[in-house]
Amino acid sequence: MSQSGTITAPAAAGGTRPGVRWGSLAMLVLRSVFLVALFGIALASPGFLSTANLMAMMTSAAFVGCVAIGMTLITVGGNIMSFSLGATVSATTLVFVGALLAWGILPAILVSLLFGMLVALAQGLVIGWFGANPIVVSIAAFALIIGIAPWSTAGTSLFLPAGAGQEVLRGKLLGLPIEFILLIGLAVLGQFLLSFTVFGRNLLMVGSSRWAAEAAGIRAWRTVAGSYLWAGLFAAVAGMLLASRYSKGNMDYGATFDYDAITAVIVGGTAIQGGRGSILRTMIGVLVIEVTRVVLLLNGFRQEWQYLISGVIILSVILLQTTVARK
């Protein structure tokens, strides 16, 4: 593991090529300049440092951050991205609200986590065991989720009355939003999985070269399925937090989460081809997204500008990664 927290698969003999070292240094410098400029603009924006704004930012970042952790694990394993995690978040809000009304908070949490894990695991097995294209599988899963989930509620939202138990997953702890504290804990868990477990080491090797990993005795299909299982768990947590925060289950809640999580993963430096990544740096990507969004809103820009700037950021990072890889 590097000092920056990025985990990579073991390098081949001969060391890192000078072009790669200089390219990585250039990316680090450009990221640093961008972050300094972004936060300079943020600090100059009226109301940015207000308590209400900072609390709102932390809460909002927690939702996307949970999804981004799972997205990082999937991408590190060499499966590019998933386009169904946002739909899983949305469906989980319905599952959580329904289970909470029927059985109470603890069963609702367990059922929601199980739902998210099973939905993602099914995709991981299709991709890992059958070798299906991960993008196609995630798009198919997205279509199935948004097509089936609304049937359970006749296409309407589910609402939680006050005192139903959702207060456990919202509010403040130590002066910070509970959602943000949970995000910190999940990010540490995700980084631990990637850095210090056999699963994490295998995932990096599979992402770097599935053929080499299998030749070394690693069951690649099981590792891939495991990455999706964890991603489903993290997405389910986001769904429960959303439903608790707004006391409602709604299929529209996770509409932009896939895009935001992908942006965070790429900005954080995770290689889109797999084999290299860091949960902690993905969290920096989440912070960049949230600060950018708030700065634009505080300065009167419409939401379209957020998508435009995010697109420019993603394209720039991919071009830099491609340039470094070629060198």
VEXBA-948223 format. One record per residue (C-alpha): chain; residue number from 1; x, y, z. Coordinates in Angstrom, 1 decimal, padded with zeros to 4 digits. Example, Ala and Ser with C-alpha at 12.3 -4.5 7.8 and 13.67 -1.06 7.14 Angstrom:
! residues 2
mimi=A marnu=1 c1=012.3 c2=-004.5 c3=007.8
mimi=A marnu=2 c1=013.7 c2=-001.1 c3=007.1
//
This chain:
! residues 327
mimi=A marnu=1 c1=000.0 c2=000.0 c3=000.0
mimi=A marnu=2 c1=001.3 c2=003.4 c3=-000.9
mimi=A marnu=3 c1=001.3 c2=006.4 c3=001.5
mimi=A marnu=4 c1=-001.7 c2=007.8 c3=-000.2
mimi=A marnu=5 c1=-003.7 c2=004.7 c3=000.7
mimi=A marnu=6 c1=-004.0 c2=003.3 c3=-002.9
mimi=A marnu=7 c1=-003.8 c2=-000.4 c3=-003.1
mimi=A marnu=8 c1=-002.4 c2=-002.1 c3=-006.1
mimi=A marnu=9 c1=-001.8 c2=-005.6 c3=-007.3
mimi=A marnu=10 c1=001.8 c2=-006.8 c3=-006.9
mimi=A marnu=11 c1=004.1 c2=-005.3 c3=-009.5
mimi=A marnu=12 c1=006.0 c2=-007.3 c3=-012.0
mimi=A marnu=13 c1=009.7 c2=-007.7 c3=-011.7
mimi=A marnu=14 c1=011.8 c2=-004.8 c3=-012.9
mimi=A marnu=15 c1=010.0 c2=-002.1 c3=-010.9
mimi=A marnu=16 c1=008.0 c2=000.8 c3=-012.0
mimi=A marnu=17 c1=008.9 c2=002.5 c3=-015.3
mimi=A marnu=18 c1=010.1 c2=006.1 c3=-015.1
mimi=A marnu=19 c1=007.3 c2=007.2 c3=-017.4
mimi=A marnu=20 c1=004.7 c2=005.8 c3=-015.1
mimi=A marnu=21 c1=006.3 c2=007.4 c3=-012.1
mimi=A marnu=22 c1=006.4 c2=010.8 c3=-013.8
mimi=A marnu=23 c1=002.8 c2=010.3 c3=-015.0
mimi=A marnu=24 c1=001.6 c2=009.5 c3=-011.5
mimi=A marnu=25 c1=003.4 c2=012.5 c3=-010.1
mimi=A marnu=26 c1=001.8 c2=014.7 c3=-012.8
mimi=A marnu=27 c1=-001.7 c2=013.3 c3=-011.8
mimi=A marnu=28 c1=-001.0 c2=014.0 c3=-008.1
mimi=A marnu=29 c1=000.1 c2=017.6 c3=-008.9
mimi=A marnu=30 c1=-003.0 c2=018.2 c3=-011.1
mimi=A marnu=31 c1=-005.3 c2=016.8 c3=-008.4
mimi=A marnu=32 c1=-003.7 c2=018.9 c3=-005.7
mimi=A marnu=33 c1=-004.0 c2=022.1 c3=-007.8
mimi=A marnu=34 c1=-007.7 c2=021.3 c3=-008.6
mimi=A marnu=35 c1=-008.5 c2=020.6 c3=-004.9
mimi=A marnu=36 c1=-006.8 c2=023.8 c3=-003.7
mimi=A marnu=37 c1=-008.7 c2=025.8 c3=-006.4
mimi=A marnu=38 c1=-012.0 c2=024.1 c3=-005.6
mimi=A marnu=39 c1=-011.8 c2=024.7 c3=-001.8
mimi=A marnu=40 c1=-010.5 c2=028.2 c3=-002.4
mimi=A marnu=41 c1=-013.7 c2=029.0 c3=-004.3
mimi=A marnu=42 c1=-015.8 c2=027.1 c3=-001.7
mimi=A marnu=43 c1=-014.4 c2=029.2 c3=001.2
mimi=A marnu=44 c1=-015.2 c2=032.4 c3=-000.8
mimi=A marnu=45 c1=-018.8 c2=031.3 c3=-001.4
mimi=A marnu=46 c1=-021.3 c2=033.0 c3=000.9
mimi=A marnu=47 c1=-022.7 c2=030.6 c3=003.5
mimi=A marnu=48 c1=-020.4 c2=027.7 c3=002.7
mimi=A marnu=49 c1=-019.0 c2=027.5 c3=006.2
mimi=A marnu=50 c1=-022.4 c2=027.9 c3=007.9
mimi=A marnu=51 c1=-023.2 c2=025.1 c3=010.3
mimi=A marnu=52 c1=-026.5 c2=024.2 c3=008.5
mimi=A marnu=53 c1=-024.6 c2=023.9 c3=005.2
mimi=A marnu=54 c1=-021.8 c2=021.8 c3=006.6
mimi=A marnu=55 c1=-024.3 c2=019.4 c3=008.3
mimi=A marnu=56 c1=-026.3 c2=019.1 c3=005.1
mimi=A marnu=57 c1=-023.2 c2=018.4 c3=003.1
mimi=A marnu=58 c1=-022.1 c2=015.6 c3=005.5
mimi=A marnu=59 c1=-025.5 c2=014.0 c3=005.3
mimi=A marnu=60 c1=-025.7 c2=014.1 c3=001.6
mimi=A marnu=61 c1=-022.2 c2=012.8 c3=001.2
mimi=A marnu=62 c1=-023.0 c2=009.8 c3=003.3
mimi=A marnu=63 c1=-025.7 c2=008.6 c3=000.9
mimi=A marnu=64 c1=-023.4 c2=008.7 c3=-002.2
mimi=A marnu=65 c1=-020.4 c2=007.6 c3=-000.2
mimi=A marnu=66 c1=-021.9 c2=004.3 c3=000.8
mimi=A marnu=67 c1=-022.6 c2=003.5 c3=-002.8
mimi=A marnu=68 c1=-019.2 c2=004.7 c3=-003.9
mimi=A marnu=69 c1=-017.5 c2=002.2 c3=-001.4
mimi=A marnu=70 c1=-019.2 c2=-000.7 c3=-003.1
mimi=A marnu=71 c1=-018.5 c2=000.8 c3=-006.5
mimi=A marnu=72 c1=-014.8 c2=000.9 c3=-005.7
mimi=A marnu=73 c1=-014.7 c2=-002.8 c3=-004.8
mimi=A marnu=74 c1=-016.5 c2=-003.8 c3=-008.0
mimi=A marnu=75 c1=-014.2 c2=-001.6 c3=-010.1
mimi=A marnu=76 c1=-011.0 c2=-002.8 c3=-008.4
mimi=A marnu=77 c1=-012.0 c2=-006.3 c3=-009.2
mimi=A marnu=78 c1=-011.9 c2=-005.5 c3=-012.9
mimi=A marnu=79 c1=-015.6 c2=-005.2 c3=-013.6
mimi=A marnu=80 c1=-015.6 c2=-001.5 c3=-014.6
mimi=A marnu=81 c1=-018.7 c2=-000.1 c3=-013.0
mimi=A marnu=82 c1=-022.2 c2=-001.1 c3=-011.9
mimi=A marnu=83 c1=-025.3 c2=000.7 c3=-013.1
mimi=A marnu=84 c1=-027.7 c2=-001.0 c3=-010.7
mimi=A marnu=85 c1=-026.5 c2=000.1 c3=-007.3
mimi=A marnu=86 c1=-028.6 c2=003.2 c3=-007.4
mimi=A marnu=87 c1=-031.7 c2=001.2 c3=-008.2
mimi=A marnu=88 c1=-030.8 c2=-001.2 c3=-005.3
mimi=A marnu=89 c1=-030.7 c2=001.8 c3=-003.0
mimi=A marnu=90 c1=-034.1 c2=002.9 c3=-004.1
mimi=A marnu=91 c1=-035.7 c2=-000.5 c3=-003.8
mimi=A marnu=92 c1=-034.1 c2=-000.9 c3=-000.4
mimi=A marnu=93 c1=-036.0 c2=002.2 c3=000.8
mimi=A marnu=94 c1=-039.2 c2=000.4 c3=000.0
mimi=A marnu=95 c1=-038.1 c2=-002.8 c3=001.6
mimi=A marnu=96 c1=-036.9 c2=-001.0 c3=004.7
mimi=A marnu=97 c1=-040.1 c2=001.0 c3=005.2
mimi=A marnu=98 c1=-042.3 c2=-002.0 c3=004.6
mimi=A marnu=99 c1=-040.3 c2=-004.2 c3=007.0
mimi=A marnu=100 c1=-040.1 c2=-001.5 c3=009.6
mimi=A marnu=101 c1=-043.9 c2=-001.0 c3=009.6
mimi=A marnu=102 c1=-044.4 c2=-004.8 c3=009.8
mimi=A marnu=103 c1=-041.7 c2=-006.0 c3=012.2
mimi=A marnu=104 c1=-039.8 c2=-003.1 c3=013.8
mimi=A marnu=105 c1=-036.3 c2=-001.6 c3=013.4
mimi=A marnu=106 c1=-034.0 c2=-004.6 c3=013.9
mimi=A marnu=107 c1=-035.8 c2=-007.0 c3=011.6
mimi=A marnu=108 c1=-036.1 c2=-004.2 c3=009.1
mimi=A marnu=109 c1=-032.3 c2=-003.6 c3=009.1
mimi=A marnu=110 c1=-031.6 c2=-007.3 c3=008.7
mimi=A marnu=111 c1=-034.1 c2=-007.7 c3=005.9
mimi=A marnu=112 c1=-032.8 c2=-004.7 c3=004.1
mimi=A marnu=113 c1=-029.2 c2=-005.7 c3=004.3
mimi=A marnu=114 c1=-030.1 c2=-009.2 c3=003.1
mimi=A marnu=115 c1=-032.1 c2=-007.8 c3=000.2
mimi=A marnu=116 c1=-029.3 c2=-005.6 c3=-001.0
mimi=A marnu=117 c1=-026.7 c2=-008.4 c3=-000.7
mimi=A marnu=118 c1=-028.8 c2=-010.9 c3=-002.5
mimi=A marnu=119 c1=-029.6 c2=-008.6 c3=-005.4
mimi=A marnu=120 c1=-026.0 c2=-007.7 c3=-005.9
mimi=A marnu=121 c1=-024.8 c2=-011.3 c3=-005.3
mimi=A marnu=122 c1=-027.0 c2=-012.6 c3=-008.1
mimi=A marnu=123 c1=-025.3 c2=-010.2 c3=-010.5
mimi=A marnu=124 c1=-021.8 c2=-011.1 c3=-009.2
mimi=A marnu=125 c1=-022.5 c2=-014.8 c3=-009.7
mimi=A marnu=126 c1=-023.7 c2=-014.2 c3=-013.3
mimi=A marnu=127 c1=-020.6 c2=-012.1 c3=-014.0
mimi=A marnu=128 c1=-018.1 c2=-014.2 c3=-012.0
mimi=A marnu=129 c1=-019.3 c2=-017.8 c3=-012.8
mimi=A marnu=130 c1=-020.6 c2=-017.3 c3=-016.3
mimi=A marnu=131 c1=-018.2 c2=-014.6 c3=-017.5
mimi=A marnu=132 c1=-021.0 c2=-012.3 c3=-018.6
mimi=A marnu=133 c1=-020.3 c2=-008.7 c3=-019.4
mimi=A marnu=134 c1=-020.6 c2=-006.7 c3=-016.2
mimi=A marnu=135 c1=-022.1 c2=-003.6 c3=-017.9
mimi=A marnu=136 c1=-024.8 c2=-005.6 c3=-019.6
mimi=A marnu=137 c1=-025.6 c2=-007.5 c3=-016.5
mimi=A marnu=138 c1=-025.9 c2=-004.3 c3=-014.4
mimi=A marnu=139 c1=-028.1 c2=-002.7 c3=-017.0
mimi=A marnu=140 c1=-030.3 c2=-005.7 c3=-017.0
mimi=A marnu=141 c1=-030.5 c2=-005.8 c3=-013.2
mimi=A marnu=142 c1=-031.3 c2=-002.1 c3=-013.2
mimi=A marnu=143 c1=-034.2 c2=-002.7 c3=-015.6
mimi=A marnu=144 c1=-035.5 c2=-005.6 c3=-013.5
mimi=A marnu=145 c1=-035.3 c2=-003.7 c3=-010.2
mimi=A marnu=146 c1=-037.1 c2=-000.6 c3=-011.4
mimi=A marnu=147 c1=-039.6 c2=-002.7 c3=-013.2
mimi=A marnu=148 c1=-040.4 c2=-005.2 c3=-010.3
mimi=A marnu=149 c1=-040.0 c2=-003.1 c3=-007.2
mimi=A marnu=150 c1=-042.9 c2=-000.6 c3=-007.8
mimi=A marnu=151 c1=-045.3 c2=-003.5 c3=-008.2
mimi=A marnu=152 c1=-045.0 c2=-004.2 c3=-004.4
mimi=A marnu=153 c1=-046.4 c2=-000.7 c3=-003.7
mimi=A marnu=154 c1=-048.7 c2=-000.2 c3=-006.7
mimi=A marnu=155 c1=-046.3 c2=002.4 c3=-007.9
mimi=A marnu=156 c1=-046.7 c2=004.7 c3=-004.9
mimi=A marnu=157 c1=-044.3 c2=005.8 c3=-002.1
mimi=A marnu=158 c1=-044.4 c2=004.3 c3=001.4
mimi=A marnu=159 c1=-044.4 c2=006.6 c3=004.3
mimi=A marnu=160 c1=-043.2 c2=006.2 c3=007.9
mimi=A marnu=161 c1=-045.2 c2=007.8 c3=010.7
mimi=A marnu=162 c1=-043.3 c2=009.6 c3=013.4
mimi=A marnu=163 c1=-041.9 c2=007.3 c3=016.1
mimi=A marnu=164 c1=-041.9 c2=004.2 c3=013.9
mimi=A marnu=165 c1=-038.2 c2=003.6 c3=014.7
mimi=A marnu=166 c1=-036.5 c2=005.4 c3=011.9
mimi=A marnu=167 c1=-035.0 c2=007.9 c3=014.4
mimi=A marnu=168 c1=-032.3 c2=005.3 c3=015.2
mimi=A marnu=169 c1=-030.7 c2=005.9 c3=011.9
mimi=A marnu=170 c1=-030.9 c2=009.7 c3=011.8
mimi=A marnu=171 c1=-030.2 c2=012.6 c3=014.0
mimi=A marnu=172 c1=-026.8 c2=013.5 c3=015.5
mimi=A marnu=173 c1=-024.1 c2=011.7 c3=017.5
mimi=A marnu=174 c1=-021.2 c2=013.7 c3=019.0
mimi=A marnu=175 c1=-022.5 c2=016.7 c3=017.1
mimi=A marnu=176 c1=-022.3 c2=015.1 c3=013.7
mimi=A marnu=177 c1=-025.0 c2=013.5 c3=011.5
mimi=A marnu=178 c1=-025.3 c2=009.8 c3=012.3
mimi=A marnu=179 c1=-025.2 c2=009.1 c3=008.5
mimi=A marnu=180 c1=-021.8 c2=010.7 c3=008.3
mimi=A marnu=181 c1=-020.5 c2=008.8 c3=011.3
mimi=A marnu=182 c1=-021.7 c2=005.5 c3=009.7
mimi=A marnu=183 c1=-020.0 c2=006.5 c3=006.4
mimi=A marnu=184 c1=-016.7 c2=006.9 c3=008.2
mimi=A marnu=185 c1=-017.1 c2=003.5 c3=009.8
mimi=A marnu=186 c1=-018.0 c2=001.9 c3=006.5
mimi=A marnu=187 c1=-015.1 c2=003.5 c3=004.7
mimi=A marnu=188 c1=-012.7 c2=002.2 c3=007.3
mimi=A marnu=189 c1=-014.2 c2=-001.2 c3=006.9
mimi=A marnu=190 c1=-014.0 c2=-001.1 c3=003.1
mimi=A marnu=191 c1=-010.3 c2=000.0 c3=003.3
mimi=A marnu=192 c1=-009.6 c2=-002.8 c3=005.8
mimi=A marnu=193 c1=-011.1 c2=-005.3 c3=003.5
mimi=A marnu=194 c1=-009.1 c2=-004.1 c3=000.5
mimi=A marnu=195 c1=-005.8 c2=-003.7 c3=002.4
mimi=A marnu=196 c1=-005.6 c2=-006.4 c3=005.1
mimi=A marnu=197 c1=-007.7 c2=-009.4 c3=004.1
mimi=A marnu=198 c1=-007.2 c2=-012.3 c3=001.8
mimi=A marnu=199 c1=-010.3 c2=-011.2 c3=-000.1
mimi=A marnu=200 c1=-008.8 c2=-007.8 c3=-000.8
mimi=A marnu=201 c1=-005.6 c2=-009.2 c3=-002.0
mimi=A marnu=202 c1=-007.4 c2=-011.7 c3=-004.2
mimi=A marnu=203 c1=-009.6 c2=-008.9 c3=-005.6
mimi=A marnu=204 c1=-006.7 c2=-006.8 c3=-006.6
mimi=A marnu=205 c1=-005.0 c2=-009.8 c3=-008.3
mimi=A marnu=206 c1=-008.2 c2=-010.7 c3=-010.2
mimi=A marnu=207 c1=-008.7 c2=-007.1 c3=-011.2
mimi=A marnu=208 c1=-005.1 c2=-006.9 c3=-012.5
mimi=A marnu=209 c1=-005.2 c2=-010.2 c3=-014.4
mimi=A marnu=210 c1=-007.9 c2=-012.7 c3=-013.9
mimi=A marnu=211 c1=-005.9 c2=-015.3 c3=-015.9
mimi=A marnu=212 c1=-002.9 c2=-014.9 c3=-013.6
mimi=A marnu=213 c1=-005.0 c2=-015.0 c3=-010.5
mimi=A marnu=214 c1=-006.7 c2=-018.2 c3=-011.5
mimi=A marnu=215 c1=-003.3 c2=-019.7 c3=-012.4
mimi=A marnu=216 c1=-002.2 c2=-018.8 c3=-008.9
mimi=A marnu=217 c1=-005.0 c2=-020.8 c3=-007.5
mimi=A marnu=218 c1=-007.5 c2=-018.0 c3=-006.8
mimi=A marnu=219 c1=-011.1 c2=-018.8 c3=-007.5
mimi=A marnu=220 c1=-011.8 c2=-015.6 c3=-009.4
mimi=A marnu=221 c1=-015.6 c2=-016.2 c3=-009.7
mimi=A marnu=222 c1=-015.9 c2=-016.4 c3=-005.9
mimi=A marnu=223 c1=-013.8 c2=-013.2 c3=-005.4
mimi=A marnu=224 c1=-015.9 c2=-011.3 c3=-008.0
mimi=A marnu=225 c1=-019.2 c2=-012.5 c3=-006.4
mimi=A marnu=226 c1=-017.8 c2=-011.4 c3=-003.0
mimi=A marnu=227 c1=-017.2 c2=-007.8 c3=-004.3
mimi=A marnu=228 c1=-020.8 c2=-007.6 c3=-005.5
mimi=A marnu=229 c1=-022.0 c2=-009.0 c3=-002.2
mimi=A marnu=230 c1=-020.2 c2=-006.3 c3=-000.2
mimi=A marnu=231 c1=-021.4 c2=-003.6 c3=-002.7
mimi=A marnu=232 c1=-025.0 c2=-004.7 c3=-002.2
mimi=A marnu=233 c1=-024.6 c2=-004.4 c3=001.6
mimi=A marnu=234 c1=-023.2 c2=-000.8 c3=001.3
mimi=A marnu=235 c1=-026.0 c2=000.1 c3=-001.1
mimi=A marnu=236 c1=-028.6 c2=-001.3 c3=001.3
mimi=A marnu=237 c1=-027.1 c2=000.9 c3=004.1
mimi=A marnu=238 c1=-027.6 c2=003.9 c3=001.9
mimi=A marnu=239 c1=-031.2 c2=002.9 c3=001.2
mimi=A marnu=240 c1=-031.9 c2=002.6 c3=004.9
mimi=A marnu=241 c1=-030.3 c2=005.9 c3=005.7
mimi=A marnu=242 c1=-032.4 c2=007.6 c3=003.0
mimi=A marnu=243 c1=-035.6 c2=006.1 c3=004.1
mimi=A marnu=244 c1=-034.9 c2=007.0 c3=007.7
mimi=A marnu=245 c1=-033.9 c2=010.6 c3=006.9
mimi=A marnu=246 c1=-037.0 c2=011.3 c3=004.9
mimi=A marnu=247 c1=-039.4 c2=008.9 c3=006.5
mimi=A marnu=248 c1=-040.3 c2=007.6 c3=003.1
mimi=A marnu=249 c1=-039.5 c2=004.8 c3=000.6
mimi=A marnu=250 c1=-039.3 c2=006.0 c3=-003.0
mimi=A marnu=251 c1=-037.9 c2=004.5 c3=-006.2
mimi=A marnu=252 c1=-036.6 c2=007.9 c3=-007.3
mimi=A marnu=253 c1=-034.1 c2=008.4 c3=-004.4
mimi=A marnu=254 c1=-031.2 c2=006.6 c3=-006.0
mimi=A marnu=255 c1=-031.6 c2=008.0 c3=-009.5
mimi=A marnu=256 c1=-028.3 c2=009.8 c3=-009.7
mimi=A marnu=257 c1=-026.3 c2=007.7 c3=-007.3
mimi=A marnu=258 c1=-024.6 c2=005.5 c3=-009.9
mimi=A marnu=259 c1=-023.3 c2=008.5 c3=-011.8
mimi=A marnu=260 c1=-022.2 c2=010.3 c3=-008.6
mimi=A marnu=261 c1=-020.5 c2=007.1 c3=-007.3
mimi=A marnu=262 c1=-018.7 c2=006.5 c3=-010.6
mimi=A marnu=263 c1=-017.5 c2=010.0 c3=-010.6
mimi=A marnu=264 c1=-016.2 c2=009.7 c3=-007.0
mimi=A marnu=265 c1=-014.4 c2=006.4 c3=-007.8
mimi=A marnu=266 c1=-012.7 c2=007.8 c3=-010.9
mimi=A marnu=267 c1=-011.7 c2=011.1 c3=-009.2
mimi=A marnu=268 c1=-010.3 c2=009.0 c3=-006.3
mimi=A marnu=269 c1=-007.9 c2=007.4 c3=-008.7
mimi=A marnu=270 c1=-009.2 c2=003.9 c3=-008.9
mimi=A marnu=271 c1=-008.1 c2=002.3 c3=-012.2
mimi=A marnu=272 c1=-011.2 c2=001.7 c3=-014.4
mimi=A marnu=273 c1=-009.5 c2=-001.4 c3=-015.8
mimi=A marnu=274 c1=-009.1 c2=-002.8 c3=-012.2
mimi=A marnu=275 c1=-006.2 c2=-003.9 c3=-010.1
mimi=A marnu=276 c1=-005.7 c2=-000.6 c3=-008.3
mimi=A marnu=277 c1=-007.8 c2=001.5 c3=-006.0
mimi=A marnu=278 c1=-008.4 c2=003.0 c3=-002.6
mimi=A marnu=279 c1=-011.6 c2=003.5 c3=-000.6
mimi=A marnu=280 c1=-010.1 c2=006.4 c3=001.3
mimi=A marnu=281 c1=-009.3 c2=008.2 c3=-001.9
mimi=A marnu=282 c1=-012.8 c2=007.5 c3=-003.2
mimi=A marnu=283 c1=-014.0 c2=009.3 c3=-000.1
mimi=A marnu=284 c1=-012.0 c2=012.3 c3=-001.3
mimi=A marnu=285 c1=-013.8 c2=012.0 c3=-004.6
mimi=A marnu=286 c1=-017.1 c2=012.0 c3=-002.8
mimi=A marnu=287 c1=-016.0 c2=015.2 c3=-001.0
mimi=A marnu=288 c1=-015.1 c2=016.8 c3=-004.3
mimi=A marnu=289 c1=-018.5 c2=016.0 c3=-005.8
mimi=A marnu=290 c1=-020.4 c2=017.4 c3=-002.8
mimi=A marnu=291 c1=-018.3 c2=020.6 c3=-002.5
mimi=A marnu=292 c1=-018.7 c2=021.2 c3=-006.3
mimi=A marnu=293 c1=-022.4 c2=020.7 c3=-006.0
mimi=A marnu=294 c1=-022.8 c2=023.1 c3=-003.1
mimi=A marnu=295 c1=-020.5 c2=025.7 c3=-004.6
mimi=A marnu=296 c1=-022.5 c2=025.8 c3=-007.8
mimi=A marnu=297 c1=-025.8 c2=026.0 c3=-005.8
mimi=A marnu=298 c1=-024.5 c2=028.8 c3=-003.6
mimi=A marnu=299 c1=-023.3 c2=030.8 c3=-006.6
mimi=A marnu=300 c1=-026.7 c2=030.5 c3=-008.4
mimi=A marnu=301 c1=-025.8 c2=027.8 c3=-011.0
mimi=A marnu=302 c1=-028.4 c2=025.3 c3=-012.1
mimi=A marnu=303 c1=-028.1 c2=021.6 c3=-011.7
mimi=A marnu=304 c1=-027.1 c2=021.1 c3=-015.3
mimi=A marnu=305 c1=-023.8 c2=022.8 c3=-014.5
mimi=A marnu=306 c1=-023.1 c2=020.1 c3=-011.9
mimi=A marnu=307 c1=-023.4 c2=017.4 c3=-014.5
mimi=A marnu=308 c1=-021.4 c2=019.3 c3=-017.1
mimi=A marnu=309 c1=-018.5 c2=019.9 c3=-014.7
mimi=A marnu=310 c1=-018.6 c2=016.3 c3=-013.4
mimi=A marnu=311 c1=-018.4 c2=015.1 c3=-017.0
mimi=A marnu=312 c1=-015.4 c2=017.2 c3=-017.7
mimi=A marnu=313 c1=-013.7 c2=015.9 c3=-014.5
mimi=A marnu=314 c1=-014.4 c2=012.3 c3=-015.4
mimi=A marnu=315 c1=-013.1 c2=012.7 c3=-019.0
mimi=A marnu=316 c1=-010.0 c2=014.6 c3=-017.8
mimi=A marnu=317 c1=-009.1 c2=011.9 c3=-015.2
mimi=A marnu=318 c1=-009.7 c2=009.1 c3=-017.7
mimi=A marnu=319 c1=-007.5 c2=010.8 c3=-020.3
mimi=A marnu=320 c1=-004.7 c2=011.2 c3=-017.6
mimi=A marnu=321 c1=-005.0 c2=007.6 c3=-016.6
mimi=A marnu=322 c1=-004.8 c2=006.4 c3=-020.2
mimi=A marnu=323 c1=-001.8 c2=008.6 c3=-020.9
mimi=A marnu=324 c1=000.0 c2=007.2 c3=-017.8
mimi=A marnu=325 c1=-000.8 c2=003.6 c3=-018.8
mimi=A marnu=326 c1=000.6 c2=004.1 c3=-022.3
mimi=A marnu=327 c1=003.8 c2=005.5 c3=-020.9
//
